[in-house]
Amino acid sequence: MGNIEQILIEYGLNEKEAILYTASLSIGDRGMSELAQKAGLKRTTAYVVFKSLESKGLMSSFKMKSGLKFAATPPEILIKKAQKQVQELQSVLPQLKALENKPDFRPQINYFEGKQGYLVAAEDSLRVPNSTLRHIGALTEAHKIVGLDYDTKYYIPTRIKKHIFFKALYFKSQTEEEIKNRNQVEELREIRYLPEEYIHKTSVLIYGDKVVIFSTKKELITVIIESAEIAESERQKFDLIWDLIGNKNQF
């Protein structure tokens, strides 16, 4: 089968229809016996295929003195029919979308190994200006991976430029003096400290519809969960701790 027939099949014809149509185009007006021979089909089969093509507007027949002749419709009709089909589908697309059986939403989870995961999440958290980020956990552990300079010389300035506010729940012993001594108001950041008896080395970043879990340098994995419900739940938990601690131990 040639490339032309294959394209016609993709258009919507079956194999025999494609063969008979191209055969008819190549020899012009002919009787059924000659057309069937050209297409390599039995005469009775060719006639059945012709009737199918006729119903699709791709072939027709007419009487001559020499007998009944069969002819293919000009190929331009294929384009016009395809365009009409597209227009008809577009007109009912809203109704089709309304009928669509949408599956239950499943959270999208991305897993990274190595430093790259930290950087991917950090960059992603800076995409939306005028938003609020929430970070809970051990800051020094994150700096062991991406570096303090990345935070102070790139991440913080970029965040400030985009007017992204930063709420942090840290352990005082796991927060560098460099961060503690910076102007928190100017840097659009507020830190509240968690009780040291609950200290741990992992951290969680919450923003938009995403929750990011960062492991320690030893494991060096990052898990990004994209789910509006999970993100909202983690945001509520964060804010509960934030409110319970209050600003009495704010540095």
C-alpha positions in Angstrom: 0.0 0.0 0.0 1.3 3.4 -1.0 1.7 6.6 1.1 -1.4 8.1 -0.5 -3.6 5.2 0.4 -2.3 5.3 4.0 -3.2 9.0 4.3 -6.6 8.3 3.0 -7.1 5.6 5.6 -6.0 8.0 8.3 -8.6 10.4 6.8 -11.3 7.8 7.5 -11.5 5.4 4.5 -10.9 1.7 4.9 -8.2 0.0 2.8 -10.4 -1.1 -0.1 -12.1 2.3 -0.3 -8.7 4.0 -0.5 -7.5 1.6 -3.2 -10.7 2.0 -5.3 -10.7 5.8 -4.9 -7.1 6.2 -6.1 -7.6 3.7 -8.9 -10.6 5.7 -10.1 -8.7 8.9 -10.0 -5.8 7.4 -12.0 -7.9 6.0 -14.9 -10.9 8.4 -15.0 -14.4 7.5 -16.0 -14.6 3.7 -16.5 -16.9 0.8 -16.3 -16.9 -1.3 -13.1 -15.0 -4.3 -14.6 -12.1 -2.1 -15.7 -12.1 -0.1 -12.4 -12.2 -3.4 -10.4 -9.3 -4.7 -12.4 -7.3 -1.5 -11.9 -7.9 -1.7 -8.1 -7.1 -5.4 -7.9 -10.6 -6.2 -6.6 -13.3 -8.6 -7.6 -16.1 -6.8 -9.5 -18.7 -7.6 -6.9 -16.4 -6.4 -4.1 -15.5 -3.2 -6.1 -19.2 -2.4 -6.5 -19.9 -2.7 -2.8 -16.9 -0.5 -2.1 -18.1 2.0 -4.7 -21.5 2.3 -3.0 -19.8 3.1 0.3 -17.7 5.8 -1.4 -20.8 7.1 -3.1 -22.5 7.5 0.2 -19.5 9.5 1.4 -19.7 11.8 -1.6 -16.4 10.6 -3.0 -17.6 8.7 -6.1 -20.5 8.9 -8.5 -21.9 7.0 -11.5 -23.6 8.1 -14.7 -25.0 6.5 -17.9 -23.2 6.7 -21.2 -24.1 5.1 -24.6 -21.4 2.6 -23.9 -22.8 1.7 -20.5 -22.7 2.8 -16.8 -19.5 4.7 -15.9 -18.0 5.3 -12.5 -15.8 8.3 -11.5 -14.1 9.6 -8.4 -15.0 13.0 -7.0 -12.2 15.6 -7.4 -9.7 15.2 -4.5 -10.4 18.8 -3.3 -13.6 17.5 -1.9 -11.6 15.7 0.7 -10.3 18.9 2.1 -13.7 20.6 2.1 -15.3 17.6 3.9 -12.5 17.5 6.5 -12.8 21.3 7.1 -16.6 20.9 7.5 -16.1 18.0 10.0 -13.7 20.2 12.0 -16.1 23.0 12.1 -18.9 20.7 13.2 -16.8 19.2 16.0 -15.8 22.7 17.2 -19.4 23.7 17.3 -20.3 20.8 19.7 -17.0 20.9 21.7 -18.6 22.7 24.7 -21.3 20.0 24.9 -18.7 17.2 24.5 -16.6 18.7 27.3 -19.7 19.0 29.5 -20.3 15.2 29.0 -16.7 14.3 29.6 -16.3 11.9 32.5 -13.5 13.6 34.4 -11.5 11.2 36.6 -10.9 12.0 40.2 -7.9 14.4 40.5 -4.8 12.7 41.6 -1.9 14.6 43.1 1.1 15.0 40.9 4.3 13.9 42.7 7.8 14.6 41.4 10.8 13.0 43.1 14.4 14.3 42.7 17.7 13.0 43.9 20.6 15.3 44.5 21.0 19.1 44.8 19.0 19.7 41.6 15.7 19.0 43.4 16.4 21.7 45.9 17.1 24.2 43.1 14.1 23.2 41.0 11.8 23.8 44.0 13.5 27.0 45.0 13.1 28.5 41.5 9.5 27.3 41.2 8.6 29.0 44.4 9.7 32.3 42.9 7.4 32.1 39.9 4.4 34.0 41.4 4.9 37.6 42.5 3.0 39.1 45.5 2.6 35.6 47.0 3.5 34.1 50.4 5.8 31.2 51.1 5.8 29.1 54.2 9.0 27.3 55.3 9.3 25.0 58.3 12.3 23.0 59.6 16.1 23.2 59.8 17.4 26.1 57.7 21.1 25.2 58.2 20.5 21.7 56.6 19.2 23.4 53.5 22.2 25.7 53.4 24.5 22.7 53.6 23.1 21.7 50.2 22.5 24.9 48.3 24.8 27.1 50.2 24.2 30.2 52.3 25.4 32.5 49.5 22.7 31.1 47.2 20.1 32.2 49.7 21.5 35.6 50.6 22.9 36.7 47.3 20.3 35.2 44.9 17.1 33.7 46.5 16.4 36.5 49.0 17.1 39.4 46.5 14.9 37.7 43.8 12.1 37.1 46.3 12.2 40.7 47.5 12.2 42.0 43.9 9.0 40.0 43.2 7.5 41.1 46.5 7.1 37.5 47.8 6.6 37.4 51.6 8.3 34.7 53.6 7.0 33.1 56.8 9.4 30.8 58.6 9.1 28.4 61.5 12.7 27.5 62.4 14.8 26.1 65.2 17.0 28.8 66.6 20.0 26.5 66.9 19.5 25.5 63.2 19.4 29.1 61.9 22.7 31.0 61.1 23.5 34.3 62.7 23.8 35.7 59.2 20.0 35.2 58.7 19.1 36.2 62.3 20.9 39.5 62.0 19.4 40.6 58.6 16.6 43.2 58.5 13.6 40.9 58.5 11.1 43.7 57.7 13.1 44.9 54.7 13.5 41.4 53.4 9.8 40.7 53.7 10.4 37.9 56.2 9.1 36.9 59.6 10.7 34.2 61.6 9.2 32.4 64.6 11.1 29.8 66.5 10.0 26.2 67.3 10.7 24.6 70.6 14.1 22.9 70.5 12.8 19.6 71.9 11.1 19.1 68.6 14.2 19.7 66.5 14.6 17.7 63.2 16.7 18.2 60.2 14.3 18.0 57.3 12.2 20.9 56.1 8.9 21.7 54.2 8.2 24.5 51.8 4.5 25.4 51.1 3.4 27.6 48.2 0.5 27.8 45.8 -0.8 24.3 45.2 2.6 22.6 46.1 4.2 21.1 49.1 7.9 20.4 48.9 9.7 18.0 51.3 13.5 18.4 51.6 15.6 15.7 53.2 19.0 16.1 54.8 22.3 16.2 52.9 22.8 12.6 53.8 19.8 11.4 51.9 19.6 14.4 49.5 16.1 13.9 48.1 13.3 16.3 47.3 9.7 15.4 46.8 7.3 18.0 45.2 3.6 17.2 45.7 1.2 19.3 43.6 -2.3 19.1 45.1 -4.6 22.0 46.0 -6.1 20.0 48.9 -2.8 18.8 50.3 -1.3 22.3 50.0 -4.2 23.9 51.8 -4.1 21.3 54.6 -0.3 21.8 55.1 -0.9 25.6 55.0 -3.5 25.3 57.8 -1.2 23.2 59.9 1.6 25.7 59.5 -0.7 28.6 60.4 -2.0 26.8 63.4 1.6 26.3 64.7 2.4 29.9 63.8 -0.6 31.3 65.8 0.1 29.0 68.8 3.7 30.1 69.0 2.7 33.7 68.6 5.4 36.4 68.3 6.7 36.0 71.8 9.8 34.2 70.6 10.0 36.1 67.3 13.6 37.0 66.7 
